[in-house]
């Protein structure tokens, strides 16, 4: 019966033993047992092996101590005899010189050895720390450079920025004021609430004008249409010109200039009061006092009427009130009849102002009741007859 390996005293070499020890163990295992005779010829020659050179890389794990040489084994090489165990520093500051940790603490020694950083790991950690610090310094320098550049930019552009700010503030203020006024002007706060009429007389009253413009109440002042106002006032023939004024917050002022009646024209079963342009202001059944009666060829649109009206308008107020009638067959043949029985040969409407001054002087020198005719057709050589 074959015995298993290890029971005959020729077990495997212990791990960590030196080559000499392993050779000695092998020699002892190959030695013949008592009673056995072996010949050298039957035994193959063992090749001579050179022991490997010891590694120069330092190891943190101490090699296993060699077994004490036996009296029957060969002497160990010099390298194995000079090898000494490397002390291990355990957590807690204790140092052991044992060549091999106790059998009951293998995991503790392994954890202690693995937990201690190697020289390469320490160098790598220091390199990462130095790189992180360098990057941090670069970032700080970049931020400082950017702050400096911004400060320099602000310093060199300060005047330009102040000019832009001033322009922006000015334009913004103007736009704000204009926008506010525009919004207020077109809001109900600036709507027409009161209508004031100025220049109204006997023929056109203020109440009549206010009633005609009542549609403009509630309209914002800027939106009051002049054309609409003119259409409303067109029904009053006595109004010659008109103008409106907007007074915030809600007053509309209407200024009127009435037509001045200068003569009376017979027609239509009564008498028509007209102004210098021949506009009929009113009609009355009886002749009104204080206005001359005009009889002209061609009616109100003829040249005779235009010449006669121009002559009447050029007369002074006192002299005009003494004119009873005026006639004109043509534009160059105007005649006047004065109270007191005297007549005036006027001629054309040219130089009417000079002729009116000469006639006034002649009437003062010779009243109409004392003469029958005044000829001022040539004002520089007037004749009294």
Secondary structure, 3 states (H helix, E strand, C coil): CCCCCCCCCCCCCCCCCCHHHHHHHHHHHHCCCCCCCCCCCCCCCCCCCCCCCCCCCCCCCCCCCCCCCCCCCCCCCHHHHHCCCCCEECCCCCEECCCCCCHHHHHHHHHHHHHCCCHHHHHHHHHHHHHHHHHHHHHHHHHHHHHHHHHHHHHHCHHHHHHHHHHHHHHHHHHHHHHHHHHHHCCHHHECCEEEEECCCCCCCHHHHHHHCHHHCCCEHHHCCHHHHHHHHCCCCCEEEEEEEEECCCEEEEEEEECCCCEEEEECCEEEEECCCCCEEEEECCCCCCCEEEEECCHHHCHHHHHHHHHHHHCCHHHHCCEEEEEECCCCCEEEEECCCCEEEEECCCCHHHHHHHHHHHHHHCCCCCCCEEECCCHHHCEEC
